[in-house]
Amino acid sequence: MKTPISLLQELLSRRGITPQYDLVQVEGAVHEPSFRYRVSFMDKDAMGTGKSKKEAKHAAAKALIEKLTGASLTVVHPREHVKQEICDVNNEKEAIGNPIGWLQEMCMARRWPPPAYETVTEKGLPHEREFTMACLVLKQRVVAEGKSKKIAKRQAAQKMWQRLQDQPLESNQPMAPYDEDDDEERVSLYDRGINYAELLDDIAREQGFDVTYVDIDEKTANNEFQCLVQLSTMPVAVCHGSGLTIQEAHTHAARNSLEYLKIMSKYHKTPSRRKMEQEGSYLQGMPPNMIGMLSDPPVSMPSTNQGFPKKAARNKKTTKNTERFLPIEEALKTELTTNNMKTPISLLQELLSRRGITPQYDLIQVEGTVHEPAFRYRVSYQNKDALGTGKSKKEAKQAAAKALIDKLTGSSFHDFPGAYAHEEVQDANNEEEPTGNPIGWLQEMCMARRWPPPTYETETEKGLPHERQFTIACVVLKHREVGEGKSKKIAKRQAAQKMWQRLQDQPLESNQMMALLDEDGNEELRQTDHGDRYACLKDVSIPTLSKCQSVKVSQFHKALKSRAGKLLQQLQGLSLSDRNVNCTELLDEIAKEQRFLVTYVDIDEKSANNKFQCLVQLSTMPVAVCHGSGLTIPEAHAHAARNSLEYLKIMSKSYTE
C-alpha cells in the first residue's frame, strides 16, 4: 500500500543510501506543464514524467523499481480511490493546476483590477457543507459550487479564466501601452521552452558582436559542468554558467549574459535604431521583470463587482459601493467597526482591491539562526508603506499589514471592539507542537555531516478514534528519540525536535569531523523567466569592438599568457570551487601584481532568482566586466570575483604543453 517514493526511500535508507531526484526538463505551457525527473543512486537511474513534480518523481521511482526487479509495479492508492468515488457520486471535480494564479496573471497582463471572490451561499449539515462562490472580473460574473470554499473558488476561477480565454478583447477594455511593431518580436509570456543560447545569438547578430563559449575543465563543488561566455561588446563582458550537462552550462551562461545586457541597456543612453523613428519607448522604461506584464490599474477604475446586484444581502452591497467613494482611512475604520473578524491582510486586500489597487509585500531582511529566523516585510501601495517583523513570513506579512492599518487609521488595530486576535490554543495535555521546521533542520544536519537521513517509525497508536495518541521514534545512526502527539505529524515533529537538540548539544566524534557540503545544492535553472524579458535587446544599440580594438584584445590575451607573476601562475593550479579560497582577496592581490584596478558596481535591481547582483570591472586592456549574484551583497561580490578569476585563469593558460 506504499507509494513508489516511500518504498524506494525505505529500502535504500536501511542501507545508508539516499536516492537523488533531479529535475531534468520542464515542457509545455504554464497552465499545462510537463515535468521530467531522474532518480538515481550509485550507478542506477531511471526517468519519469508527470503533470506535476510529485507525479514525475513517483513515475521515476516506479520506473527504477521496475528496472531493478524486472517486473511491472502496480501501486494502489486507497485514498485516491475513495476520493474518486466521492467525486463521481457528487459529480464534482476540482480544477487541475492553479486557475486562481492563471486568472490573476491574465488580469495583470490586461491591466484589469484583480479578480474578486464572494461567498454566495453556505448550506448543508456541518459535515456535509456546500459552498457557492462567485468570481467577478470587470462586468463578468461566474458561480461555482464545492464541498469546501477552496474547491468552489478554484472552480469559479477556472470557469472565468476559460471564459476570458475564449472571448476576444473589446476595443474599450483597458490594456497597457506598448509598441505594436514589437508585438511580433515578443516571445510568449507563458512559453517555458525558451532557448536562451539561440536568443543570445540572434541579439548578437542584430547588434554585431561575437559570442564565444569557453568550457572550464574543472567542475563546481556541486559536480556541475562550468563554462564562460565572452561577449565582444565594449567593454568586453564575461559571464559564468553551470549545469548538469555542458549544454545546460551554455544555456545558463547565455541566460546570465542576457541578464547583463538587459541591465546595461537600461543605463545606456543611445536610443534604439527603430525607436528613434517613433515618439516614445515604453519597453525600456519598464523593469525587466515586468516586460510583457503591465502595471497596476488606475485608482479611478470601476469596481469589479459593479453592475451585479445580489438578491440577498443588498445592504452589504450598498455598503461596499459607498465605501468605494470613502477615503481609505474612513473605510478602514468602518470595516473594523462592523466586520472585525478578518485578518489584517484580508482586510487590507479587500478594501484596496475595490479601488483597483493591489498591495505589494516585499521581503526586506532575514535575521537570526536557521532554527530561529526573523523575517522583516514591507507592505506598500502608492506612497504609503509600513514594516512588520515575525518568526515566519506569514506572521511578518500580518504584522506589516497591521502596522499599515494602524498608520492609516491613527489607532491600534486591536483597539476596535472584537478585532481579530490570533490566540494559540494549548493542548489539554500540555502538548505544544514545535515551532519552525525541526524535520528540515535535522535533515540538513545529517546532510552536512554526511550521515544517512533520519528514519521515522510509528511505534504505537492508542486511544479512541476521536482521541488518538501516536508515538513515533526518530533514529539517526545509533541515536533514538521518541515523540508523542495527537497526530502523526505532531509526534514526528517532536521526535525530530528532540533528536536535533540532542545532536546540537553533543560534540562530534573525531572520526565524524568532515567538511560541510555546499549549502547551495543543485540549484535548478528556473524557467519562469521568459524570452520577452530580453526581447527589447534586439532594438538597443550595444557598443561593439572595432577592428582596431579587436587586435588589441588579441594582443592582450597573448601578453597575458606570457606574463610572469607568482600569483598568476599559482592560479593555474588552484581549485576555485574550494570554499576556503577567498576569491575577493585573491583577485585584489593579482590586480596589484599585474597592475590593474578592480571596481565593483552594485546593481539596484535583483535577479530573477531574487538575488543581489553586481558587476566587477577589470581595468585591463581591453576592459573586462564580469557578473555576479548572491543572497547578500558580499556573496555577489565573491561570485563576481570568482568569475573574474575563472576568466583570468583561462586567458592566462598556456596551450603549448
SULGILIN-V401417 format. One record per backbone hydrogen bond with DSSP energy under -0.5 kcal/mol. CO is the residue of the C=O (numbers start at 1). NH is the residue of the N-H. If there is no record, write none. Layout:
# SULGILIN-V401417
[[CO NH] [CO NH]]
This chain:
# SULGILIN-V401417
[[3 7] [4 8] [5 9] [6 10] [7 11] [8 12] [9 13] [10 14] [12 15] [12 17] [13 16] [17 19] [19 21] [20 22] [20 40] [22 24] [22 38] [25 36] [27 34] [28 192] [29 32] [34 27] [35 50] [36 24] [36 25] [37 48] [38 22] [39 46] [40 20] [41 44] [44 41] [46 39] [48 37] [50 35] [52 56] [53 57] [54 58] [55 59] [56 60] [57 61] [58 62] [59 63] [60 64] [61 65] [62 66] [63 67] [64 68] [65 69] [66 70] [72 74] [73 75] [75 77] [76 78] [77 81] [78 82] [79 83] [80 84] [81 85] [82 86] [83 87] [84 88] [85 89] [86 90] [87 91] [87 92] [98 102] [99 103] [100 104] [101 105] [102 106] [103 107] [104 108] [105 109] [106 110] [107 112] [108 111] [116 136] [118 120] [118 134] [121 132] [123 130] [125 128] [130 123] [131 146] [132 120] [132 121] [133 144] [134 118] [135 142] [136 116] [137 140] [140 137] [142 135] [144 133] [146 131] [148 152] [149 153] [150 154] [151 155] [152 156] [153 157] [154 158] [155 159] [156 160] [157 161] [158 162] [159 163] [160 164] [161 165] [162 166] [163 167] [170 173] [178 180] [179 182] [180 183] [182 186] [188 191] [190 30] [190 192] [192 194] [194 196] [195 199] [196 200] [197 201] [198 202] [199 203] [200 204] [201 205] [202 206] [203 207] [204 208] [204 209] [210 232] [212 230] [214 228] [216 226] [220 223] [224 220] [225 243] [226 216] [227 241] [228 214] [229 239] [230 212] [230 232] [231 233] [231 237] [232 545] [236 625] [237 231] [238 627] [239 229] [241 227] [243 225] [245 249] [246 250] [247 251] [248 252] [249 253] [250 254] [251 255] [252 256] [253 257] [254 258] [255 259] [256 260] [257 261] [258 262] [259 263] [260 264] [261 265] [262 266] [263 266] [263 267] [264 268] [270 541] [272 276] [274 277] [275 278] [282 286] [283 286] [287 290] [288 291] [290 293] [298 301] [303 306] [305 308] [313 317] [314 318] [315 319] [316 320] [317 321] [318 322] [319 323] [320 324] [321 325] [322 325] [323 326] [327 331] [328 332] [329 333] [330 334] [331 335] [332 336] [333 337] [334 338] [335 339] [340 420] [343 347] [344 348] [345 349] [346 350] [347 351] [348 352] [349 353] [350 354] [352 355] [352 357] [353 356] [357 359] [360 362] [360 380] [362 364] [362 378] [365 376] [367 374] [372 369] [374 367] [375 390] [376 364] [376 365] [377 388] [378 362] [379 386] [380 360] [381 384] [384 381] [386 379] [388 377] [390 375] [392 396] [393 397] [394 398] [395 399] [396 400] [397 401] [398 402] [399 403] [400 404] [401 405] [402 406] [403 407] [404 408] [405 409] [406 410] [412 415] [413 416] [416 419] [421 423] [424 426] [427 430] [431 427] [437 441] [438 442] [439 443] [440 444] [441 445] [442 446] [443 447] [444 448] [445 449] [446 451] [447 450] [455 475] [457 459] [457 473] [460 471] [462 469] [464 467] [469 462] [470 485] [471 459] [471 460] [472 483] [473 457] [474 481] [475 455] [476 479] [479 476] [481 474] [483 472] [485 470] [487 491] [488 492] [489 493] [490 494] [491 495] [492 496] [493 497] [494 498] [495 499] [496 500] [497 501] [498 502] [499 503] [500 504] [501 505] [502 506] [509 512] [509 513] [510 513] [518 521] [521 523] [524 526] [530 533] [531 534] [534 537] [535 538] [536 539] [537 540] [540 542] [541 543] [543 234] [546 550] [547 551] [548 552] [549 553] [550 554] [551 555] [552 556] [553 557] [554 558] [555 559] [556 560] [557 561] [558 562] [559 563] [565 569] [566 570] [567 571] [568 572] [569 572] [569 573] [570 573] [571 574] [574 576] [575 578] [578 581] [581 583] [582 586] [583 587] [584 588] [585 589] [586 590] [587 591] [588 592] [589 593] [590 594] [591 595] [591 596] [597 619] [599 617] [600 602] [601 615] [602 604] [603 613] [607 610] [611 607] [612 630] [613 603] [614 628] [615 601] [616 626] [617 599] [617 619] [618 620] [618 624] [620 622] [623 236] [624 618] [625 238] [626 616] [628 614] [630 612] [632 636] [633 637] [634 638] [635 639] [636 640] [637 641] [638 642] [639 643] [640 644] [641 645] [642 646] [643 647] [644 648] [645 649] [646 650] [647 651] [648 652] [650 653]]
